Amino acid sequence: MKQLLFLLCLFLLTTFTPAFSVIAQESEPFDLLLKGGMLIDGTGKPGFQGDVAIRDERIVLIAPEINTPADQTIECRGLIIAPGFIDLHNHSDRQIVSPLTRANMNYVTQGCTTIVTGNCGSGPVNTKAYYQKIDTSGSGTNVMHLIPQGSLRNQVMGSGQRKPTPTELKTMKHLARKAMQDGAWGMSTGLIYVPSSYAQTDELIELAKIVSQFKGIYASHIRNESTELLSAVNEALKIGQQAKLPVHISHFKSSGRDAWGLVIRAAQMIDDARKQGQIVTADQYPYIASSTSLGATLIPAWARAGGNKELIKRLESPETAPKIIKKIESNIEKRDGGQAIRIARYSKKPEWVGKNLEQIADNEKKSVLEIVLEITRHGGASVVNFSMNEEDVRQIMKIDWVATASDGRAYLPGSDRPHPRQYGTFPRKLGYYAIREQVIPLEHAVRSATGLPADILGLKERGYLRKGAFADIVVFDPQSLIDLATFDDPHQYSKGIRYLFVNGKPAITAGSPTGSLAGKALRHKPTEKSSEKNSR
């Protein structure tokens, strides 16, 4: 009978450890001990109260109670302890190696410890040199990089709208292989942008096959996020099927009033593909507006071939101008006559920043079309496009394969008015949608920013609170966590992050940023199969 009781107690302790007051102790002191917080570990499972011990760069112990001494002990009762947030879709390629912005403060204050660059087909092609810059100077967050297919194509064959020659395709494949060997985590495309959009599906498959050999992912800003969304998703699925690699849909949404609800049907398409064994995921920023260039928003891709000078020539040509104008007018009409498009940055006339196209046209006593053409002739502008439906946003964030990602970049407060996602994406998802609105459980929201992106990328030692993982950890106050950035006043840091550790070093302590540059370049390290090497 005693033996039976012993076995029963042992079973209960090993099965339900977080619920018991188990005391853990080691002989060697820890560098840091986080005491008594609610641990949400990135798995999506319910949180539990406990302690986390850190030594050097690693988590060395997690238990309901740890009594070993530490050089520093932080009382975390009433706070949430979670893995640091991983921003799958970031555009800080230039900013993260600039002395002005490498601290990445607007992401540190969101609780981010890792960002992924090279998105939407744009960024450095030479992955080795890019990582070396980060290693040399450090950064506020860790950095992972994707091969930017658009920049790769532009480097090899310029921005023309044509197919590559066999030699050019061979060169692009060579550069893609080199980037993967240097630690890239996959390849991205931006199929509404020049010149990424000029690549046909078979060209993308050929490059994706190289990425597949190194167990990388294919991340895509797909060809259409509006009424042709289903066709665009289908192309991404086809690339994944034929190249045999995971597919990731960037900033998953349906854009434009006539496309609202279509993203739900696209999600069902992806669910069907997943049930058949294909690896497909997506990410989302929790806002009803997108942001990109005015040209990419209103002007057809074929007209933008060769850059702005060639575009202006086409606008002055009797043969091409009428077709371009007709398309621009149609796109303006779809965007509420220009009301839905707000200028975020335009150096020629900074007084237009923050106003929508219709307001500007009324003030200038011109048509919206004339304003668009004037901006285009002066080099273009960045815009915020209010194009999504709130209900779509809420439904998509409930899906367990949809991660959270900002689609923003490192920023310093200035006179422009960028999308508030640059400052508020992660606290908005957790603080507003999960805690205040209760659209999703907090554990689900944390997973969407931690364990899920780590799984998508194949990142083995980050994204979860577990023994042996790198100590990328965020500690936040669930009562105060919230985004403060708005569309009218976007340069506002989020609040509620009490502590943040990047590779075990404090990036935020007691709510104040330290300016630490403890972030590293994180390299993908799978070995290319010998049989595939020989089939080059």
N, C-alpha and C positions, 0 to 999 in steps of 0.2 A: 504493500500500500504506500509506504514512504517513497519507494522508487517511482511509483506512478505519479505521486504528487510532485516530486522533483522534476520529472519529465514534462508535466503540465506547466509548471512555473517557467521552465526553460523555454518551452514553446511560446508562451505568452510574452516573455521578455524579448525574444528574437523577432517575433512577428509584429509587436506593437510598441517597439522601443520608444518612439516619440511621445507616447502618452504616459510614460513612466518617468519618474524622477531618478534617472540613472546618472550616477556621478562618474565622470571620466577623469583620469589623472595621468600625467606623464611626468617623468623626472626632469626633463630639460625644459626650461622656460620658453614660452612662445614670444614672438615679436609683438603680436597683437591678439587680443581676445575681445570678441563681440559678444556681449552677455545679454541673455534674456529676451531676445527679439523674436518676432514671429517669422519663421523661416519659410519662404515660398521658393522652392528649389529649382523651378524651371521645368518640372515634369508635367505640370498641370494638376498634380494631386493637392489635396488640402494642405494648408500650411500647418506647422507645429512649432511650439515654443522651444527654443534651444539656444545653444552657444556655438560660435564658430571660432576656431583658432587658426592663426596664420603664422607661418614661419618662412622667412625669405619671400619668395614669390608665390608660395603655394598654400592652399588650404590643407592643413595637416590633421584636423580633427573636427568633427561635428557631433554634438551630443546634447541631450536635454540639459545637462549641467556639467561644466568643466571647471575643476578646481585648481588646475595647475597655474602657477604664477605666470604673468606676462609682463613684458616691458611696458605695454600700454593696455589698459582695459577700458572699453567703452560700454557704458550702460545703454542698452537698446530696448528696454521695456517700453511697450506702446508703439514701437517702430517695426517696420518690415525690413527684413534682411533678404536680399534676392541677388541672383547673378547680375552683373553689369549688363546693360542693354546693348544689343548688337544691331547696328543700323545697316541692314542689308543693301540699302540703295542710297548712296551718298555721292555727292558731286564735288568733294573737296580736293580733287586731284592736284590743283595748283595751290590751294590754300593751306593744305596740310604740310607743305614743304616751304611755306613762306614764314619768315620770322614774325610777321604781324599776326598771323592766324593759326600757327601750328599748334598752339595750346588748345584750339578747338573748343573755346569756352562755351559757345551756345549749345554744344552737344554734351560737354561735361556737366553742365547745369541741368541737363535733361536726364542724367544718370547713365549716359552712354560710356562704355569702355572700349568699344571696337566699332569701326566703320568699314564699309566696303566701297571702294572707289572703282573707277573705270566703267561706270554704268552708262546706259543708253548709247553704247557704241562710241563713247568719247573719253579720252584721257591718254596718259602716256602709253606708248607701245613698248618702249624699252623697260620692261618690268624690273630687270636687275638694277639699272641705274636709278629708277624711282625708289625701290626699296633701300638702296644704299643711302640716298638722301635722308630718308626717314631714320635709318640706323645712326647716321652721323649726328643729327641734331635732336632726335627724339620728337615726340608729339604728345599731345594731351590724351589721345586715345590710341589704341592699337589700330593698325591699318592692314586691310586685305585688299587685293587688287584683282580685277577681271581684265582679260584682253578686250580692249575696245575695238570692235570690228570696224566701225566707221573710220576711226583714226588710222587703223591698220590699212584699210582700203585706200584712204586718202594718201598715205605715205607711199604706197606702191603704185597707184594709178591715178592719183588726183581726184577731183570731185566731179568728173564727167559721168554722164548717164549712159553707161555702156557695160557690156560684159567684159570680164578680164580675159586677156589672152592666156593660153596655157602657161606661158612663162610667168605672167603676173600672178596667176593662181598658185603656181608652184612657190613663188616668192612669199606670198601671203601665208601659205601653209607652213613654210619654213619659219617665218617670224612667229606664227602662232605656236609652233612646237617649241621654239626658243623661249617664249614667254612662259609656257607651261613648265619647262625645265627650270626656269628661274623662279618659280613659285607662284604663278598666277593660279587662281582658284576656279577659273572657267572663262567663258567668253560672253560678252554682252553685245546686244544690238539695239540700235535706236532707229526703228524702221519707218519713222516719219521724218527723220532728219537727213540732210545731205552730208556725205554721200552714202550713208548706211542704207538708205531707202532704195538705192539703185541696185543693190545686190538681190538677185533672184534666189528663189528657195534652194535650188540645186547648189549654188555657190555657198550658201550658208551651211548646207549639209556637209559639204566637203571640208569646211573649216571646223565644223562641230565634230567631225570624225577625229580630227587631231586632238581636240579637247577631251573627247571620250577616252582616248588611249591613256590619258593621265588621270582619269576618274574626276574630271571637272564637270561643271554645270553649264547649261545654256540659259542665260538670263536675258529676257527680251522686253524692251518697249516695243510692243507688237505694232503691226502696220496700221491698225485702225482700232480706236477705242470708242467709236461711235456706232453708226448703223451697220457697219461691216465687222463688228466685233467678233461674231462667231466665226467668220472666215479667217480672221487674223489669229484667233486662238487655235483654229484647226491647223494653220500653217506651223505654228510653234509646236504643236503636238506631232506633226509629221516630221519636223526636224529632229525632235527627240527620238522618235521611233526609228528613223533611218540611220541616225548617227549613234543610236544606243547610248544616250546619256540623259541625266535628269533635266527636266525643263522647269524653268521658273518664270512666271509672268510678273513683270514689274508693274507697280502701282495699278493694280487690278480695279477696273471701274468701267462704267458706261457713261460716256461724255456726250452731253447735248440732250435737250428735252425729248427729241424724237427717238432717243436710244435708251431712255430711262427704263429700268427693269431688265434690259437685255443682259446685264452682267449676271443676273440670277440664272438665266438660261446657260450662259457661258460656264458658270460654276457647275451646273449639272453635267455639261460636256466633260469638264475636267474630272468630276466625280466618276463618270462612266469610264474614262481612261484609267483612272487610278484603280478601279475595280478590276480592270483587265490587266493590271500589273505594271502600268507605266508610272514612273515617278514624276509627278507634276505638283508644283506648289505655286504660291503667289504671295505678293505683299500688298500692303495698303497703307496710305496715310489717311488719318481720320478727319478729313475736311471735305467740304462740298465744292472746293475750287482747286483747279490745277494751276500750274505756272510753267511757262516756257517763253520762247521768243514770239513776237507778233507775227513774224514771217511763217514760222511753223504752224501757228494757229490759223492763219487766214489765207496764206498763199500756197498754191499747189507745189508739190515737191519738184516736178519737172521744170517749173519756172525758176527754181532756185539753183539749178545745176550750174556749177562754175563759180558760185559766190555772188555777192551783192552787185558787183559791177555788171556781170552777165544778166542778172535779173533786171537791172535798170535798162539795159539795152533792149531786152524783150518787152519791157513796158513802153518803150519808145518806138517799137517796131509795129507797123500797121498789120503785119501778119500774125503776131503773137499777142499783142496788147489786148485786143478784144476778148480773147479766150481767158486771159489772166484776170481781167477786170470782171468778167462775168462770174468767175469762180469766187473771187474776193467778195463780190456783192452777195452771192448766195451764202457764203460763210458768215458774213455780217448779219444777214437776215436770221440765220439760225441761232445767232447769239444775241437775240433780243434787240436787233438794230444797233448793236455796239454797247448796250447797257451792261452786258455780262463781262465785258473785257475792260480791265482797269490797268493803267500804266503803272508798272512797278519800278522801272528804271529807264530814263531817257535823258542822256547828258545834254542834248541840244536844247531842250526846253524843260528844265527841272520843275517848272511850275505846273506841268501837266501830270507829274507823278501823283498818284493817289486818286486821280479822276478817271472816269470811264470814257470810252470813245465818244459816246453820245454827248456827254457833258462838254467835252473838249470841242466837239464840232459845233455845238450851240454857242459856246463862248466865242469861238473863232468865226462864227457865221459862215461855216463851210459844211459840206456833207461829211459823213463818216468815212466814205470812200476817199475823199480828198485828204483827210487826216491820215488815213492808213498809208496812202501813197507818199505823202510828205515825210512821214516817219521812215518809210522804206528807203526813200532817196537819201536820207541822212544817216543811214547805217543801221536802222532798226531799233527796236526797244524790247525790253522784257515786260511781260504782262502777267496778270493774274486773271484766270478765266473761270468765272462762276458757272460751272457746267454740269455739276452732279446733283443727284437727288439724295436727300438725307436718309430716306428709308433704305435706299441701296447701300449706303455707307454702313448703316447699322446692321443690315442683314449679312453683308460680306464679312464684317469683323467677327461674327459668330462662328465662322467656318474654321475647323481645327487645322487646316493646312494653309491658312492665310496668316502670314507674319506681319509685324508692324515695321514700317520703314519710312523715312522722311522725304526722300527725293530732294533734300536740301544740301547746303554746304556750310562750311565754317564761315562765320560772318563777324564783322565788327559793326556796331551800331553806326548808322549814317543817315543821310538825307533821303535815301531811296525808301521804298515801301515794299520789301519782298514779301513773299508768302510767309505767313506766321509759322508754317511747319518747320522752318529753319531753327526756331527757338522752342517750339512747344509740342512736337509730335508725340513723344513718349508720355510725358505727364498728362497730355490730353487723353490719350487712349486709357491710361490707368486711372488718373484722377477724375476726369470728367465722365467718360463712358462707362468705366467699370465701377468706380466707387460712388459717384454721385447719381448717375443715370441708371446704373445697374443693368446695362444692356448685356454685359457679359460678366462672369465671375472674375474676381481679381486674379485668381490663379491662372485662368485662361489668358487674361491680358498679359500677365508676366511671362507666361510661356511663349506668347506670340512675339515677345521681344528678346527672348533668351534661348531656351532650349530648342525651340523650333528653328530659328535662323541658324543655330549651330548645327542642327541635324541637316538642314538644307545644304549648307556649305561643306559638310563633312568635317567640321571643326571638333576635334575629339576632346580637348582639355579645357574648353571654356563653354559658357552657356548654362552650366548647371552648378548648384551648390553640392559638391561632393568631395570627399577626401581625395587628395592628389591633384585636383584641378588647380589651374592658375587662379590666384586671388584677385579676380575681377569681380568686385562686389559693390552693390549699391545698398544703402540704408536710407529709407525714406519714411516720412511721417504720413500715414494714410489720411489723416485729418486735414492736412494742409497741402498735399501734393496737387498741383494744378498748373496748367499753362496760363501765362499772362499775356502772351503775344496775341494780338488781334490783327485783322486785315487793315484797320485804320492806324494801328499803333503796333507794328510787328516787332520792333527792337526791344523786346521785354524778356528778360531771362525768366525761366520757369522757377517756381518755388516748391519747397517741400523735400528736396534732396538734402539729407542731413550729413551723410558721409558717402564718399565714393573712393574706391581703391582700384588702381590700375596696376596690375602685376604686383599687388601687395603694397604699393606706395599711395599715400593719400593725395587724391586730386581735389576732394572737398572734405573739409573737417569742420564740424559744428556749423554747417551751413555756408561756410565761406570757402571759395576756391583757393587752392594753394598755388596755382600756376605750374604745377608739376608737368614735366615732359617725360613721364615714365612709359609712355606708349611705345610699341615696337612694330616693325614690319613683320607680319605673320606670313610665312611662306608655306605653300602647299607642297607636300613632299612625296607623292606617290611615284613609284617607279614605272616607267614605260615598259610594256611587255616586249620581250625580245622579238617575238614573231611579228609584232606590229612595226617595230623598228626596221625589220628586214623587208617590210612591204612598202616602204616609202616610194 
